[in-house]
Amino acid sequence: MIVTPGKINIRSRFPRKLKWGVAGCGNFTETYFLPALQLVQRSKLVSVFSHDLSRAQNIATKFGAVNSFNDFDQFLKSDIDSVYISGANIHHYEHVIKAAKSGKNILCERPIALTSIQAEEMVRVCKENNVLLITNHLHRFHPLVQKAKELIDKQLLGKIVSISASYNLSFPPDNNFRFKKELSGGGVLRDLGSHMIDLLRYFGGEIVEVKGFMDNVVYKSEVEDYASAIVKYEQGGYGFFTFSYDSKKVSNRIDITGHNGSISIETIFAKKNTISKLVIDLNGEAKKVFRKRLNKVVFMVRAVQRAFLKNEFHDFSGQDGVANLKIIEQLEAQCLSIKN
């Protein structure tokens, strides 16, 4: 294996069309991922796994897969070369390790594992078995996010002073695994927070310190429904975030403030084909506003497909899942200490 900064190359051994297996049949898989996969020409769904065999069979029938399983080992032995792992968080570790040892490239939902220790082992095993592990930080692939990143990298905003991110929606506790701490590891911070923390790092660089709060503001359950924090960037400047399950009016926004201007991004966390907005306001220039309606899951699937077919990735990997999970753990440890 040849490793160069920011790029990994692995000897190609996969066909020019990906044969996917999907492990986990939740709402996102059925409503977003699999419909998007059908729109990508060089990918095909072959096998479906669920602990509930009837659920696997229903999803396989709906999306044209030839195989359905409730045995993960048999699932891996089917005619697949790529795996999307999307079950409850507690299963990510076992499924990624087994998939890596069977030689499959892997797209794994976030948070990548229950603990960063597990996540680091997952990354290591994938490297040892020469397979790619990509964490599904979906919103990195949105064209408006990509444009904002381009402007930051070109230093058009100058020194980054602060980045704030908020994401609030209504999600009352139910039987979803996210509300069972044993299965999820935590609540809104690990769910919505894993996306936003990733974008804070994507735009601002590595985070060296975090201080904040977690609470049950509206709903009483095993896990928190609210989280908020301030983070300090290694290269200077600060980030802020707020996430909650508590707002009947869904809202999400990212504001990036630099010495030479600002960027805001609205409504990238929304149902597919919702209109998102990017506002660029640079010193000495007229304010620019861009609106875009698209299915960002298709952009993500295409990017992952390119990485798997070429056996290389650049700026999205399992290691990002590790870094984001460590930030989550730092805040959880702080809040547990305060509570006790």
For each residue, the residues with C-beta under 8 A, 3 or more apart:
1: 8 9 10 11 127 130
2: 9
3: 7 8 9
4: 7 8 9
5:
6: 314 315
7: 3 4 312 313 314
8: 1 3 4 132 312 313 317
9: 1 2 3 4 311 312
10: 1 130 131 132 311 312
11: 1 130 311
12: 310 311
13: 311
14: 18 81 82 105 308 309 311
15: 18 19 81
16: 42 309
17: 42 43 44
18: 14 15 42 43 44 81 82 305 308 309
19: 15 44 46 79 80 81 82
20: 37 43 44 45 46 47 80 82 83 84
21: 46 47 48 49 75 76 78 80 82 83 84 104
22: 25 29 33 34 45 47 48 49 59 65 83 84 86
23: 49 50 72 75 83 84 85 86 87 91 95 99
24: 29 49 50 84 85 86 87 88 91 109
25: 22 29 30 48 50 52 55 56 58 59 86
26: 29 30 86 87
27: 30 31
28: 31 32 33 86 109
29: 22 24 25 26 32 33 34 59 84 86
30: 25 26 27 33 34 59 62
31: 27 28 35
32: 28 29 35 36 272 297
33: 22 28 29 30 36 37 84 86 297 301
34: 22 29 30 37 38 45 59 62 63
35: 31 32 38 39 297
36: 32 33 39 40 295 297 298 300 301
37: 20 33 34 40 43 45 63 301
38: 34 35 45 63
39: 35 36 295 298 301
40: 36 37 43 298 301 302 305
41:
42: 16 17 18 305 309
43: 17 18 20 37 40 82 301 305
44: 17 18 19 20
45: 20 22 34 37 38 48 63 64 65
46: 19 20 21 65 66 67 78 79 80
47: 20 21 22 60 65 66 67 68 69 75 78 79 80
48: 21 22 25 45 56 57 59 60 63 65 67 68 69
49: 21 22 23 24 56 68 69 70 71 72 75
50: 23 24 25 53 55 56 59 68 70 87
51: 70 87
52: 25 55 56 70
53: 50 56 57 68 69 70
54: 57 58
55: 25 50 52 58 59
56: 25 48 49 50 52 53 59 60 68 69 70
57: 48 53 54 60 61 68
58: 25 54 55 61 62
59: 22 25 29 30 34 48 50 55 56 62 63 65 68
60: 47 48 56 57 63 64 65 66 67 68
61: 57 58 64 65
62: 30 34 58 59
63: 34 37 38 45 48 59 60
64: 45 60 61
65: 22 45 46 47 48 59 60 61 68
66: 46 47 60
67: 46 47 48 60 75 78 79
68: 47 48 49 50 53 56 57 59 60 65
69: 47 48 49 53 56 72 74 75 78
70: 49 50 51 52 53 56
71: 49 74 75
72: 23 49 69 75 76 94 95 98
73: 76 77 98
74: 69 71 77 78
75: 21 23 47 49 67 69 71 72 78 80
76: 21 72 73 80 83 98 99 102 104
77: 73 74 102
78: 21 46 47 67 69 74 75
79: 19 46 47 67
80: 19 20 21 46 47 75 76 83 104
81: 14 15 18 19 103 104 105 308
82: 14 18 19 20 21 43 104 105 106 107 308
83: 20 21 22 23 76 80 95 99 104 105 106 107
84: 20 21 22 23 24 29 33 107 108
85: 23 24 91 92 95 96 99 106 107 108 109
86: 22 23 24 25 26 28 29 33 109 136
87: 23 24 26 50 51 91 92 95 109
88: 24 91 177 183 184
89: 92 109 111 113 114 177 183 184 185 190
90: 93 114 177 182 183 184 185
91: 23 24 85 87 88 94 95
92: 85 87 89 95 96 108 109 111 112 113 114 118 122
93: 90 96 97 113 114 118 119 121 122
94: 72 91 97 98
95: 23 72 83 85 87 91 92 98 99 108
96: 85 92 93 99 100 106 108 112 113 122 125 126 133
97: 93 94 100 101 121 122 125
98: 72 73 76 94 95 101 102
99: 23 76 83 85 95 96 102 104 106 131
100: 96 97 103 104 106 122 125 126 128 129 131 133
101: 97 98 125 129
102: 76 77 98 99
103: 81 100 129 130 131
104: 21 76 80 81 82 83 99 100 131
105: 14 81 82 83 131 132 133 307 308 311
106: 82 83 85 96 99 100 126 131 132 133 134 318
107: 82 83 84 85 134 136 304
108: 84 85 92 95 96 112 122 133 134 135 136 318 321
109: 24 28 85 86 87 89 92 112 135 136
110: 135 136 137 194 195 198 321 324
111: 89 92 114 119 185 190 194 321 324 325 328
112: 92 96 108 109 119 122 135 318 321 322 325
113: 89 92 93 96 116 118 119 122 321 325
114: 89 90 92 93 111 118 185
115: 118 119 185 325 329
116: 113 119 120 322 325 326 329
117: 120 121
118: 92 93 113 114 115 121 122
119: 93 111 112 113 115 116 122 123 318 321 322 325
120: 116 117 123 124 322
121: 93 97 117 118 124 125
122: 92 93 96 97 100 108 112 113 118 119 125 126 133 318
123: 119 120 126 127 133 317 318 319 321 322
124: 120 121 127 128
125: 96 97 100 101 121 122 128 129
126: 96 100 106 122 123 129 131 132 133 318
127: 1 123 124 130
128: 100 124 125
129: 100 101 103 125 126
130: 1 10 11 103 127
131: 10 99 100 103 104 105 106 126
132: 8 10 105 106 126 307 308 311 312 313 317
133: 96 100 105 106 108 122 123 126 317 318
134: 106 107 108 304 307 313 316 317 318
135: 108 109 110 112 198 316 317 318 320 321 324
136: 86 107 108 109 110 300
137: 110 140 194 195 198 199 202 316 320 321 324
138: 141 195 296 297 300
139: 142 145 195 198 199 268 269 296
140: 137 145 146 198 199 202 300 315 316
141: 138 145 146 296 299 300 303
142: 139 145 146 268 276 294 296 299
143: 146 147 292 294 299
144: 147 148 265 268 276 277 278 290 292
145: 139 140 141 142 148 149 199 202 265 268
146: 140 141 142 143 149 150
147: 143 144 150 151 278 290
148: 144 145 151 152 203 254 256 263 265 278
149: 145 146 152 153 202 203
150: 146 147 153 154
151: 147 148 154 156 157 263 280
152: 148 149 155 156 157 160 203 256 258 263
153: 149 150
154: 150 151
155: 152 158
156: 151 152 260 261 282
157: 151 152 160 256 257 258 259 260 261 262 263 282
158: 155 258 259 260 261
159: 236 237 258 259
160: 152 157 163 203 204 233 235 236 237 256 257 258
161: 237 238 257 258 259
162: 237 238 239 240 255 256 257
163: 160 200 203 204 237 238 239 240 254 255 256 257
164: 239 240 241 253 254 255
165: 196 199 200 239 240 241 242 253 254 255
166: 196 241 242 243 251 252 253
167: 192 195 196 242 243 244 251 252 269
168: 242 243 244 246 247 249 250 251 252
169: 192 244 245 247 250 251
170: 245 246 247 248 250
171: 178 188 225 245
172: 219 245
173: 179 219 220 221 225
174: 179
175: 179
176: 179
177: 88 89 90 180 183 184
178: 171 183 184 187 191 223
179: 173 174 175 176 184 187 221 222 223
180: 177 183 184 222 223
181: 184 185 186 187 222 223
182: 90
183: 88 89 90 177 178 180
184: 88 89 90 177 178 179 180 181 187 190 191 223
185: 89 90 111 114 115 181 190
186: 181 189 190 223 224 328 332
187: 178 179 181 184 190 191 214 221 222 223 224 225 227 245
188: 171 191 192 193 223 224 225 226 227 243 244 245
189: 186 192 193 194 214 224 227 243 328 331 332
190: 89 111 184 185 186 187 193 194 328
191: 178 184 187 188 194
192: 167 169 188 189 195 196 243 244 245 269
193: 188 189 190 196 197 227 241 243 328
194: 110 111 137 189 190 191 197 198 324 325 328
195: 110 137 138 139 167 192 198 199 269
196: 165 166 167 192 193 199 200 241 243 254
197: 193 194 200 201 207 241 324 327 328
198: 110 135 137 139 140 194 195 201 202 320 324
199: 137 139 140 145 165 195 196 202 203 254
200: 163 165 196 197 203 204 207 231 239 241
201: 197 198 204 205 206 207 320 323 324 327
202: 137 140 145 149 198 199
203: 148 149 152 160 163 199 200 254 256
204: 160 163 200 201 207 233 235 237 239
205: 201 233 234 235
206: 201 233 234 235 323
207: 197 200 201 204 210 231 232 233 234 239 327
208: 232 233 234
209: 231 232
210: 207 229 230 231 232 327 330 331 334
211: 229 230 231 334
212: 227 228 229 230 241 331 334 335
213: 226 227 228 229 335
214: 187 189 224 226 227 331 332 335
215: 224 225 226 227
216: 219 220 221 224 225 226
217: 225 226 244 246
218: 225 226 244 245 246
219: 172 173 216 225 245 246
220: 173 216
221: 173 179 187 216 225
222: 179 180 181 187
223: 178 179 180 181 184 186 187 188
224: 186 187 188 189 214 215 216 227
225: 171 173 187 188 215 216 217 218 219 221 244 245 246
226: 188 213 214 215 216 217 218 242 243 244 245 246
227: 187 188 189 193 212 213 214 215 224 241 242 243 244 331
228: 212 213 240 241 242 243
229: 210 211 212 213 240 241 331
230: 210 211 212 238 239 240
231: 200 207 209 210 211 238 239 240 241 327
232: 207 208 209 210 238 239
233: 160 204 205 206 207 208 236 237 238 239
234: 205 206 207 208
235: 160 204 205 206
236: 159 160 233
237: 159 160 161 162 163 204 233
238: 161 162 163 230 231 232 233
239: 162 163 164 165 200 204 207 230 231 232 233
240: 162 163 164 165 228 229 230 231
241: 164 165 166 193 196 197 200 212 227 228 229 231
242: 165 166 167 168 226 227 228
243: 166 167 168 188 189 192 193 196 226 227 228
244: 167 168 169 188 192 217 218 225 226 227 247
245: 169 170 171 172 187 188 192 218 219 225 226
246: 168 170 217 218 219 225 226
247: 168 169 170 244 250 251
248: 170
249: 168
250: 168 169 170 247 270
251: 166 167 168 169 247
252: 166 167 168 266 267 268 269 270
253: 164 165 166 264 265 266 267
254: 148 163 164 165 196 199 203 264 265 268
255: 162 163 164 165 262 263 264
256: 148 152 157 160 162 163 203 262 263 264
257: 157 160 161 162 163 262
258: 152 157 158 159 160 161 261 262 263
259: 157 158 159 161
260: 156 157 158 282 283
261: 156 157 158 258 280 281 282 283 285
262: 157 255 256 257 258 279 281
263: 148 151 152 157 255 256 258 278 279 280 281
264: 253 254 255 256 277 278 279
265: 144 145 148 253 254 268 276 277 278 279
266: 252 253 276 277 279
267: 252 253 270 274 275 276 277
268: 139 142 144 145 252 254 265 276 296
269: 139 167 192 195 252
270: 250 252 267 274 276
271: 274
272: 32 295 296 297
273: 293 294 295
274: 267 270 271 293
275: 267 291 292 293
276: 142 144 265 266 267 268 270 291 292 293 294
277: 144 264 265 266 267 289 290 291
278: 144 147 148 263 264 265 289 290 291 292
279: 262 263 264 265 266 287 288 289 290
280: 151 261 263 287 288 289 290
281: 261 262 263 285 287 288
282: 156 157 260 261 285
283: 260 261
284:
285: 261 281 282 288
286:
287: 279 280 281
288: 279 280 281 285
289: 277 278 279 280
290: 144 147 277 278 279 280
291: 275 276 277 278
292: 143 144 275 276 278
293: 273 274 275 276
294: 142 143 273 276 298 299
295: 36 39 272 273 298 299
296: 138 139 141 142 268 272 299 300
297: 32 33 35 36 138 272 300 301
298: 36 39 40 294 295 301 302
299: 141 142 143 294 295 296 302 303
300: 36 136 138 140 141 296 297 303 304
301: 33 36 37 39 40 43 297 298 304 305
302: 40 298 299 305 306
303: 141 299 300 306 307 316
304: 107 134 300 301 307 308
305: 18 40 42 43 301 302 308 309
306: 302 303 309 310
307: 105 132 134 303 304 310 311 312 313 316
308: 14 18 81 82 105 132 304 305 311
309: 14 16 18 42 305 306
310: 12 306 307
311: 9 10 11 12 13 14 105 132 307 308
312: 7 8 9 10 132 307
313: 7 8 132 134 307 316 317
314: 6 7
315: 6 140
316: 134 135 137 140 303 307 313 320
317: 8 123 132 133 134 135 313 320 321
318: 106 108 112 119 122 123 126 133 134 135 321 322
319: 123 322 323
320: 135 137 198 201 316 317 323 324
321: 108 110 111 112 113 119 123 135 137 317 318 324 325
322: 112 116 119 120 123 318 319 325 326
323: 201 206 319 320 326 327
324: 110 111 135 137 194 197 198 201 320 321 327 328
325: 111 112 113 115 116 119 194 321 322 328 329
326: 116 322 323 329 330
327: 197 201 207 210 231 323 324 330 331
328: 111 186 189 190 193 194 197 324 325 331 332
329: 115 116 325 326 332 333
330: 210 326 327 333 334
331: 189 210 212 214 227 229 327 328 334 335
332: 186 189 214 328 329 335 336
333: 329 330 336 337
334: 210 211 212 330 331 337 338
335: 212 213 214 331 332 338 339
336: 332 333 339 340
337: 333 334 340
338: 334 335
339: 335 336
340: 336 337
